[in-house]
Amino acid sequence: MTDIIDRLFYGRSVSDDELSLLISCDENDSLLFEKADAVRRKVYGNEVFIRGLIEISSYCRNNCFYCGIRAGNRDAERYRLTPDEILSCCRKGHELGFRTFVLQGGEDDAFNDDIICSLVSRIKSEFPECAVTLSLGEKSRESYAAYRKAGADRYLLRHETADEDHYRKLHPAGMDLNKRKKCLYDLKSLGFQTGAGFMVGSPFQTTENLVADIRFLEELKPEMIGIGPFIHHSGTPFADRPDGSVSLTLRLLAILRLMFPEVLLPATTALGTLLPDGRERGLKAGANVVMPNLSPVSVRKKYSLYENKICTGEEAAECLNCLKNRIRSAGYEMSFSRGDHKNYNRGATDVKI
């Protein structure tokens, strides 16, 4: 096992069987985390980049079996922020120091291309030094091109699983894994800093599925990778399924840091939801991004992808101060820098431990 970790540490390849063994075994987690942290410090130092998350709509046309805002959940509380409300969130965030805004929402047709493009243009006009990230689901290449022209810098679209059979177990008929992958390749080709990722411990997931996810990421070469543990929601068909494993998520974060030294890798809110110090552990395992919530407090509980999400009642400033202390306690410093993806070629002697 130590040989497998060493080869990843020095940027060398491992077989699917070796990767599967590393994913399945927890005996060397301490060494894995230590080396992942050494790599992230070599590339990004001790900075943890802060992104301001604005959840713009809880409406969604899709019916994914794992998601609390799925169209079929009649108990979900729905809302849409107006463009002016979204701009107000950006202004408050900018006053607090944020220089990246992440606009996330369900696939809501009410937010058509004209509205999104106008919104992005207004944000970039008022805050030209800031990065705008969109996470609004599957769109046409033409829509993505329009968002890019309007000034959007980044786009997040988790692929959720790279295995066709597994994808069909998580999504209703009519949703297509190949379409999702095409969206990701369209985003890359249009010049977006592109984020993909997957759930850890989603229903029916196997170790082989996780290996396939990592191999797909190797092909895509995203600038951002978002992973987090599956957390069940009572308003979905997976209400009785067990939550994903924090320890497995941490192990995969470390593996991803070793395999993608330059990637922007969040310590997700889901980690902190399942374990009080989950985000801090994620940082120590190689993550270097945290996304506190800038949405109005009045709507945060309504954006319920999963239940019992942390920090739904705190004002942005209060949450940020708490987060700063948590990050520092883990041995890192909070950074308001845009924290753009770095191109980094690692040689065998670049990182020492």
C-alpha positions in Angstrom: 0.0 0.0 0.0 2.8 2.4 0.8 4.3 1.8 -2.6 1.0 2.7 -4.2 0.8 6.0 -2.2 4.4 6.8 -3.1 3.8 6.4 -6.8 0.8 8.7 -6.6 2.8 11.1 -4.6 5.5 11.3 -7.3 2.9 11.7 -10.1 3.2 8.1 -11.4 0.3 5.9 -12.6 -1.3 3.0 -10.7 -3.6 0.3 -12.0 -7.3 0.0 -11.5 -6.7 -2.9 -9.1 -4.2 -0.8 -7.1 -6.5 2.2 -7.0 -9.4 0.0 -5.9 -7.2 -1.4 -3.1 -6.2 2.0 -1.9 -9.9 3.2 -1.9 -11.0 0.1 0.1 -8.3 0.1 2.8 -8.0 2.4 5.7 -4.8 1.1 7.2 -2.6 3.8 5.6 -4.9 6.8 5.9 -2.6 8.8 8.1 0.3 8.5 5.5 -2.2 9.2 2.7 -3.4 12.4 4.3 0.1 13.6 5.2 1.3 13.2 1.7 -1.8 14.8 0.2 -1.4 17.8 2.5 2.3 18.1 1.5 1.3 18.3 -2.2 -1.5 20.9 -1.6 1.0 23.0 0.5 3.6 22.8 -2.3 1.1 24.0 -4.9 -1.2 26.4 -2.9 0.6 26.9 0.4 -1.7 27.1 3.4 -4.4 29.2 1.7 -8.0 28.0 1.9 -10.0 29.8 -0.8 -13.4 31.1 0.2 -16.3 31.2 -2.3 -19.6 33.0 -1.6 -22.4 30.5 -2.4 -25.8 32.0 -3.4 -28.6 29.5 -3.9 -30.8 31.3 -6.4 -33.7 28.8 -6.9 -35.1 25.6 -5.3 -37.2 24.8 -8.3 -35.9 22.0 -10.5 -37.4 20.2 -13.5 -35.4 17.1 -12.8 -36.4 14.2 -10.6 -33.1 12.7 -9.4 -33.8 10.1 -6.8 -31.2 11.4 -4.3 -32.1 15.1 -4.3 -34.4 16.9 -1.9 -35.4 19.6 -4.4 -36.4 17.0 -7.0 -39.5 17.9 -9.0 -41.4 15.0 -7.5 -41.0 16.2 -3.9 -44.3 17.9 -3.2 -43.2 18.8 0.3 -40.2 20.9 -0.9 -40.4 24.6 -0.2 -39.9 26.5 -3.4 -38.4 29.9 -3.9 -36.7 32.0 -6.5 -34.4 35.0 -5.7 -34.9 38.0 -7.9 -31.9 39.4 -9.8 -31.9 42.4 -7.4 -31.8 40.0 -4.4 -28.9 38.1 -5.9 -27.0 41.4 -6.5 -27.7 42.4 -2.9 -26.1 39.1 -1.8 -23.1 39.9 -3.9 -22.8 43.4 -2.5 -22.9 42.1 1.1 -20.4 39.4 0.2 -18.1 41.9 -1.5 -18.2 44.1 1.7 -17.1 41.1 3.7 -14.2 40.4 1.3 -15.5 37.8 -1.1 -14.1 37.8 -4.6 -15.8 34.7 -6.0 -19.6 34.3 -6.2 -21.1 30.9 -6.9 -24.7 31.0 -8.3 -26.2 27.6 -7.7 -29.7 26.4 -8.3 -32.0 23.7 -9.6 -32.6 23.4 -13.3 -35.2 26.1 -13.2 -36.6 27.2 -16.6 -37.7 30.5 -15.2 -34.0 31.5 -15.1 -33.7 31.6 -18.9 -30.5 32.5 -20.8 -31.4 36.2 -21.0 -31.9 36.5 -17.3 -28.7 34.6 -16.5 -26.6 36.6 -19.0 -28.0 39.9 -17.7 -27.3 38.8 -14.1 -23.7 37.7 -14.9 -23.1 41.0 -16.8 -24.4 43.1 -13.9 -22.2 41.3 -11.4 -19.1 41.5 -13.5 -19.8 45.2 -14.3 -20.2 46.1 -10.6 -17.4 43.8 -9.4 -15.0 43.4 -12.3 -12.2 41.9 -10.1 -14.5 39.1 -8.9 -15.0 35.6 -10.4 -18.5 34.4 -11.2 -19.2 30.7 -11.0 -22.4 29.1 -12.2 -23.9 25.8 -11.1 -27.2 25.5 -12.9 -27.2 22.1 -14.4 -27.3 20.8 -18.0 -27.7 23.4 -20.7 -27.1 23.5 -24.4 -23.7 24.5 -25.8 -25.2 27.7 -27.1 -26.4 28.6 -23.6 -23.0 27.9 -22.1 -21.4 30.0 -24.8 -23.8 32.9 -24.0 -22.9 32.7 -20.2 -19.2 32.7 -21.1 -19.6 35.7 -23.3 -21.5 37.5 -20.6 -18.5 37.1 -18.3 -19.0 33.8 -16.4 -15.6 32.4 -15.4 -16.4 29.0 -14.0 -19.1 26.3 -14.1 -19.7 23.5 -11.7 -21.5 20.4 -12.9 -21.1 17.2 -10.9 -21.2 14.1 -13.1 -22.4 12.1 -10.0 -21.3 8.8 -11.5 -19.3 7.8 -14.6 -20.9 4.3 -14.8 -24.0 4.0 -17.1 -25.7 1.3 -15.0 -25.1 3.2 -11.8 -26.3 6.4 -13.4 -29.7 4.8 -14.3 -30.2 3.7 -10.7 -29.8 7.3 -9.5 -31.8 9.1 -12.2 -35.2 8.7 -13.9 -35.7 7.7 -17.5 -35.0 10.6 -19.8 -31.8 11.7 -18.1 -28.7 10.6 -19.9 -25.1 10.2 -18.6 -23.7 10.8 -22.1 -25.5 14.2 -22.2 -24.0 15.2 -18.9 -20.5 14.2 -20.0 -21.0 16.2 -23.2 -22.0 19.2 -21.2 -18.7 19.0 -19.3 -16.7 18.7 -22.4 -18.6 21.7 -23.9 -17.8 23.7 -20.9 -14.1 22.8 -21.1 -13.9 23.7 -24.8 -15.6 27.1 -24.2 -12.9 28.1 -21.8 -14.7 27.7 -18.5 -12.8 26.6 -15.5 -14.8 23.5 -15.2 -15.8 21.5 -12.1 -17.0 17.9 -12.0 -17.4 15.5 -9.2 -19.4 12.7 -7.5 -21.2 11.6 -4.4 -19.5 9.2 -2.1 -21.6 6.4 -0.8 -24.5 7.0 -3.1 -27.0 4.0 -3.3 -25.7 1.0 -5.2 -22.2 2.5 -5.5 -19.3 0.1 -5.7 -15.5 0.6 -5.5 -15.4 -0.1 -9.2 -17.7 2.8 -9.7 -15.4 5.1 -7.8 -12.4 3.9 -9.9 -14.4 4.7 -13.0 -15.2 8.2 -11.6 -11.5 8.9 -11.1 -10.6 7.6 -14.6 -13.3 9.9 -16.1 -11.8 12.8 -14.2 -8.4 12.0 -15.6 -9.9 12.2 -19.1 -11.8 15.4 -18.5 -9.0 17.2 -16.6 -11.3 19.5 -14.7 -10.0 22.6 -12.8 -12.3 21.8 -9.9 -13.5 18.5 -8.4 -16.3 18.5 -5.9 -17.0 15.3 -3.9 -19.0 14.9 -0.7 -20.8 12.1 1.2 -24.3 11.1 0.1 -26.8 12.3 2.7 -30.4 10.9 2.5 -33.5 13.1 2.3 -36.9 12.0 3.6 -38.6 13.4 0.4 -36.8 11.0 -2.0 -36.9 7.4 -2.9 -33.6 6.9 -1.0 -35.0 8.1 2.3 -34.1 4.9 4.0 -30.6 4.6 2.6 -27.6 5.0 4.8 -25.5 8.1 4.5 -22.1 8.0 2.9 -18.9 7.5 4.8 -16.9 10.5 6.0 -13.7 8.4 6.3 -14.1 7.2 2.7 -14.7 10.7 1.5 -11.6 11.9 3.2 -9.6 9.1 1.7 -10.9 10.0 -1.8 -10.1 13.7 -1.2 -6.5 12.7 -0.5 -6.3 10.4 -3.5 -7.6 13.1 -5.7 -5.1 15.7 -4.4 -2.3 13.3 -5.2 -3.6 12.5 -8.7 -4.6 16.2 -9.4 -2.1 18.3 -7.5 -3.3 21.6 -9.0 -7.1 21.0 -8.7 -9.4 23.2 -6.6 -10.9 20.8 -4.1 -13.7 21.8 -1.7 -14.2 20.6 1.8 -18.0 20.4 1.5 -20.8 21.4 3.8 -21.9 17.8 3.7 -18.7 16.7 5.4 -19.4 19.2 8.2 -23.0 18.1 8.4 -22.1 14.4 9.1 -19.2 15.2 11.4 -18.7 18.5 13.5 -15.1 18.8 12.3 -15.6 17.2 8.9 -14.6 20.3 6.9 -11.4 20.7 8.9 -10.6 17.0 8.3 -11.2 17.6 4.7 -8.7 20.4 4.6 -6.1 18.2 6.3 -6.8 15.5 3.6 -5.9 17.9 0.8 -9.0 20.1 0.2 -8.4 23.8 -0.3 -11.8 25.5 -0.9 -14.7 26.2 1.4 -18.0 27.8 0.3 -19.9 29.6 3.0 -23.5 30.7 2.3 -24.4 34.2 1.2 -28.0 33.4 0.5 -30.7 35.3 2.5 -31.1 33.4 5.8 -34.9 33.3 5.1 -34.4 30.9 2.2 -31.5 28.7 3.2 -33.5 25.9 4.8 -35.6 25.8 1.6 -32.6 24.8 -0.5 -32.7 21.4 1.0 -30.7 19.0 -1.2 -30.3 16.9 2.0 -31.5 17.3 5.5 -29.9 18.8 8.6 -27.5 21.0 6.7 -25.3 23.1 8.9 -25.1 26.9 9.0 -28.6 27.5 7.7 -29.5 30.2 10.3 -26.3 32.2 10.6 -25.8 35.6 9.0 -22.9 35.7 6.5 -20.6 37.7 8.7 -21.2 35.5 11.7 -20.7 32.3 9.6 -17.5 33.8 8.1 -15.9 34.6 11.4 -16.6 31.1 12.7 -15.2 29.6 9.6 -12.1 31.7 9.8 -11.4 30.4 13.3 -12.1 26.8 12.2 -9.7 27.0 9.3 -7.0 28.5 11.4 -7.4 25.8 14.0 -6.8 23.2 11.3 -3.5 24.9 10.4 -4.5 27.0 7.4 -5.4 30.6 6.6 -8.6 31.8 5.0 -7.9 33.6 1.7 -10.3 35.9 -0.2 -8.2 35.5 -3.4 -10.0 34.3 -6.5 -7.7 31.3 -6.1 -7.6 30.4 -9.8 -6.5 27.0 -10.8 -2.8 26.6 -11.2 -1.0 24.8 -14.0 1.6 22.7 -12.1 3.9 20.0 -13.5 5.2 17.9 -10.7 8.5 16.0 -11.0 9.8 13.2 -8.9 11.7 15.6 -6.6 9.3 18.5 -6.4 7.7 17.5 -3.1 9.5 16.2 -0.1 8.1 14.8 3.1 
